[in-house]
Amino acid sequence: MSAPEPSLVSRSLSAVWHPCTQMQWHADRSLPLLAIARAQGAWLYAPDGSRYLDGISSWWTNLFGHSHPAIVQAVRDQLDTLDHVMLAGFTHEPVVALSERLSALTGGRLGHAFYASDGASATEIALKMSLHYWRNAGQVDKNEFICFAGSYHGETVGALSVTDVALFRDAYAPMVRGAHVLPSPAAGGAAALSALDAFLALHHGRIAALIVEPRVQCAGGMAMHEAAWLRDARRLCDRYAVHLIADEIAVGCGRTGTFFACEQSLDADADGGGWPDFICLSKGITGGTLPLSLVLSAPAVFDAFLDDTMARGFLHSHSYTGNPLACRAALATLELFDKLDILQRNRVWAQDFTDALAPLATHPAARNFRQAGMIWALDIDAGHDDFSRRFYREALARELLLRPIGNTLYFMPPYVLDDAQTALLARGALEALDAALA
């Protein structure tokens, strides 16, 4: 009798190194490794038919449910026409149309989208653009950066330099050039602004850019700050001639209530001004279907690279920059925002979900319940060190995919949950919390 075929899980453990994961936990089964055969709408399906409601949009990427027919059809149609061509010296309709559409969403104040595949690469691009801009402007001493305590901007070397999460930075410290870490606005907006002002007054001659996650520091524990804070920070950057980089990789694409989170911080007294010098986008821009990231830049930044010499050009490239399939998926995603009036729909649904979470928000172990648009979070007084893994397992047992960040339980669901799924997510999370604390 022949031996049974090895399972997908066992094959994966033998062949795949999973990201941001302690593989030993999978090997000894203390953390389940799940095989997923297909996905539809808000659900992920295992080969045995069991299912999990995707309460975190598969690492914050999947906005309109898995395998949305409009996005799928757009990618299929594009695949019949043009799968890929390098963007150095070539162009194509999807990348032009997407770039035009995104610039229009800023009122034309930012444009000339530069493309890559993942969020960390977008951070790298923005940092390099800022530094090179100042070099082209003859201010070579402006080559340092400011980030905030608890910030996270990616795990490539440049992105790690402006990330203040020890778990990610410490192991690679010899490779990482340090940035200046200032107090987070989430810990006190006035104090953070005062600290930024004082620092820039002394050191602006060395600072290329300030990078910030508008409204929510996601990987830093869903730490939230007021929208107005960024407007005041923009004014300081203008005063001291420092670029402002808005990292909207996680918080863009409607996640905080407006398409760009930084829209909530625009200066009404400056005729709609106050936009950052750079916006980084990724994750939700393709609706969670294909990898794509991009950086939008201010016209003055782009113009500073125009010259007869290559040394003044922006010296950065990726093989799949502006891939037509990914760009077409992004265009289909933007079309869904308009067709479904998704920002308005989200405002109504967000209130319903906040109401449904009331029993969780008032749980005896819950602290600091908070919300920004389509992001909800609360901190759990767990009393033990492995709350995250315990809750994750209990949530899976109730057909929910939820992955706390340490003791911070959060929700970033797709924008398409119906009433039954909304109730299941709220009720199941409460049951999982009680079980994880038992």
N, C-alpha and C positions, 0 to 999 in steps of 0.2 A: 504494500500500500504506500503510495507516495506521500511525502511530508506535506502538510498544509502550506499554502502560500503565506509568506510573511505579511503581516499587516502593514498598512501604510504608516502607522506610527513607528513600528519597529524599523522599517526601512528608512524613515526619516531620521531616527536616532542614530542610525549607522552611516548616514550620508550627508546630513544637513547640519550646519552650524547656525542655530537660530539667533536672531538679533536681540541684544539687550536682555539676555537670558542666561541664568546659571544652568548650564546643561546638566549638571549633576542632579538638579531637582527633577528634571524630566526622567533621567535615567533611573533614579530610585523611586519614581512615581509619586514623590511628595508634591509635585506640581503636574497636573495632567497636561499631556500634549494632545491636542484635539486634531483629528483629521476632518477636513471639510471637503465635501464632494461637489457641492453647488451652493449657490446663494440666490435668493430672490426677494426683492423688497427689503424689509427690515430683518429677514431671517437668514441665518447660516445653517446649512444642513450637513450632517455627518453621513458617512456611507451607510450607517445602519438606520438612517431615517430620523434620528434624534435631531433637535433643532435648538438654536440659540438666538434670541433677540439681540441684535447688535446695538447695545446701548451706548457705545462709544464710537460709532461710525467707523469701525476698523481703523483705530488710531487717527480718528478725526478727519477722515478723508471722504467717506461715503455720504453725500448729502441727500440724494434722491432715491435711496434704496439701491440694492444690488441689482445689476442687470436691467437697469431702467431701459425700456424699449426704445425711447427716443435717442438716448446716447449710444446704445448698441447699434441701432440702425445707422447712425451717423458714422460710426467707426467702420462698419461693414461697407458702406458706400465709398468711404475714402480709401479703403483697402483695395477696392477694384480700380482705383484711379492712380494713386501715388502713395506708396508705403513709406518711402524715406528718400531724402536727398540731402546732402550736406548743405548747411546754410552759409558756408563761406563761399561767396561768389555766386550763390544761387538764391532763389526765393520761390514762394508758392502761395497760392490763395489762402490756405488755412492759417498760415503764420501771419500774413498781412492782415487778414480780416480780424483775427484775434487781437493783434496788437492795436489795430484801430479801435476795436470795441473797448478794450481795457482803458486806452487813453481817454476815450469819450466818457467813461465812468468817472474820470477825474476832472471833467470839464476841459480836457486838453492841457491841464497843468503839468501832467507827467506823461511821458511817452517813451518811444524808442525802446520797446521791451527787449530785454536780453534774456535768452532762454537757457535752461538746464533741465535736469531731471528730478532733483530732490531738493528739499528745503535747505539742508546744510549748504548745498552748492549755491543756492540763491544768496545766503548770508555771505559766503566767500566772495561772490561777485560784487555785492554792494560794498563790502569792506575794501576790496581791491579798487573798485571804481573811485571811491572816496579818496583813498590814499594817492592814487595815480592822478586824480584831478588836481590835488594840491601840488603834486610834483610838476605837472604841466603848467600850473600857475606860478611856478617859481618859489613855492613855499614848502621846501622839502622837509622842514622840521615838523610840519603838521602830519605826523605819521603814527599817532597813538589814538586809542579809542576808549570810550566810556561805556560801561554797561551798569546794570543795577544788581544789587544783592538778590540772589535767587533766580537770576535770569537764565534762560536756556535758549540758545540760538542754533544748535546743531552739534554734530560730533566729528566733523572734519577739523583739521588743525586750526584753520583760521576761525571757524565758528566756535571751537572750544575756547579760543582766547577771549571771547566775549560771553562765555557761559560761566555762571557762578553756581554750579551744582557740583559739589565735591566728588560725588560718585562717578561722574563722567570725566572730570578734569584730572583728578589726582594720579591715576595710573599713567597718564600720558604727559605729566607736567614737564618733563625734559624737552618735549617737542613743542610746547605751547608758549607762545609769547603772551605775557600777561597784559591785561587791560586794566584800566582804573575802575574799581568797583565802588559805586556810590550807594547810599541808602535807597531802598526801593520806595517808590511812591505808594505801594500797597501797605507799607508800614507807617505811613503818615505823609500825606501829600505836601503840606507846608514845609515840614522839616526837610523832605527830599528836595524840594525846589530850592530852599535856602542853601542846602549843601551843594547842589549843582551850580548855583549862582556863584558861591564862594570859590568853588574849584575852578570854574571857567575864568573867573576874574584873574586868577593867578597863573593858569596853565593853558589858556586858549591857544597860545602860539604853538603848542605842541599837539593839539587835539585835532584830528581829522573829522571824527564823527562821534555822535552819541547814537547808540542803538537801543531801541525799546520795543517791547511787545505792548501795543496799545490795549488798554483796558484790563487784560488778563495775562499774568505770567503763568502759562499753562503747566509746563513740566515742573515748575517751581512750586507746585501745590495749589494751582488755581487761585493764586493771589490776585485780587482785583483792586483796581484804583479808579478814581473818578475820571470821566472823560475830559473834564476841563483841565486836568493836570497837564495833559500833553500840549494844549494850546499855550500854556505858560512856558513850558519847556521849549516849544518852537520859538517863542519870542527871545528866550535866552540864547538859543543857537544862532538866531539872526544877529543879536547884539554882538556876539563874540566870534562871528564868522566860523561856525562849526556846522557840519552837515548833520541832518537828522535822518536816521534810517528807521523806518517803521517795519518791523518784522511782523508781517501779517500771515505768516505761513500757517499758523493754527487759528488765528482769530479773524482772518479775512473771510471772504465769500459768505457773508451774512451771519457768521457765527455769533457775533455780539449784537446783532440787531440792525446794523447797516451793512451794505456790501463790504466797504472798507471800514474797519474799526476806527481808523483815524478820522473818518468823516464826522464823528460825534464831537471832535475837538476843533473843528474849523473856526476861524476867527470871523465872527459876523461883522466886526468893525473893519475888516480888511477886504471887503468885497469877495468873500468866499476864500480868502487866502488862508495860509496856515498849513497847507499841505506839506508833508515831509519832502526831503530831497530825493529819497528812494523809498519804494514800497517793494517788499519781498512777498511773493505769493507762491503757494504750492498746495499740497494736501487736497482741499476740496475743489480746486479749480477745474479738474476733470471729472468731478463727481465721484471720485474714488475708483476710476476705471483704468487709467494709465498714468505712469509717472511723468510729471511735468512741474517745473518751477520756473519762475521768471522774476526779473527785477525791472520795475518802471523807474525812470530817472527824470529829473528836472531838465528842461532844455539847456540850461547853462552848463550842466554837467556834460551832456552829450557834445555840445559845441566845443568844449575845452579839449576834446580828443581829435578834432578835425585838423589835419596838417598834412604836409607833403611827406613827412617821415613816419615810418612804421613805429619807431620808438615812442611816439606820442599817441599811437593808437591803443585801444584797449586790448591787452595781450592775454586773452583768456578764451578758451574754446572747450566744447564737449562734442563728441562724435555725433550724438543724437540731438544736438541743439535744434529746437523748433521742429521736432518730428511732426509730420503732417497728421498722423493718426491721433497723437495726443492733442494737438491743436484743434482738430475737428471735434474731439470729445469735449474739450473746453468750450468751444463755441456752442455745442449742443447743451452743455450745462448752463451757460449764460442765457440761452433761449428759454430754458425751463424757468429760470428766475422770472422772466417777463411773462411767459405764458401762464404760469401758475400764481402770479403776484405773490411770490413766496415770502418776501419780507413782511408783507401785511399778514399773510397766513401765519407766519411764525409768531408774530406779536400776539395773535389770538390764542394760538396753541400754547405758547409759553406760559400764559396766565393759567390755562387749564392744568398744565403739568405742575406748575408751582403749587396750585391748590391741591393737586393729588399727592404732592410730596409733603404736605403739612404734617402727617403723623411721623414721618421720618425726620423732618426739621425740628420737631419738638421731642424727639426721643431723648431719654435721660442721658444717653452717651454722646449725643450730638452737640457740636459747638459751631458757632459762626456759620450758619446757613447763609449762602450767598448765591446771587444769580447775576449774569450779564448776558442778555439776549438768550441764546440757545445753549448756555453753559450754566450748570448748577453744581454746587459743591458744598460740602460740609466736612468738618473735621471730627474724627471719632476718638473719644477717650476710651481706648481699647483695653488698657491694662496689661497688654502683652505685646511682644515684638513682631509676631507674624500675622498681624491682622490682615494685611493685604492679601496674602495667600489664602488665609482661611475664608475671607469674604469671597474671593474669586471662586473658590471651589463651591461654596454654598450658593452663590449666584448661578453657576452653571447647573447645579442640581435643580434650579427653578427656571431653567430655560433662558437664562440671561447672561449676556457677555458684558461684564463690568469689571474693570481692573483698577482698584484704588492706587493712588500714588502715595505710598507709605500709609499713613492713617487718614489721608484725605480721600473721601468717597466723592466721585463726581459723575456727572451725566453729560454726554455730548451726543445725543441721539440723531439719527437721520431726520430730515425735515418732513417725513411722510407718514409718521405713525398715526394709526386710527385710534378710536376711543378704546377698543379692547386692548390694543398693544400699549397704549398709554397707561391704562389701569394695571396691566400685568407688570410693566416696568416699575411703577411706583410700589405696588403691593409686594412684588417679588423681592425688591431691594430691601424693604422693611423686614420681611421674613428672613432674608439672608443675613441681615445685620444681627438680628436676635440670635440666629443660629451660630454666627461667627463669634459672638461674645459669650456664648454659653460655656 
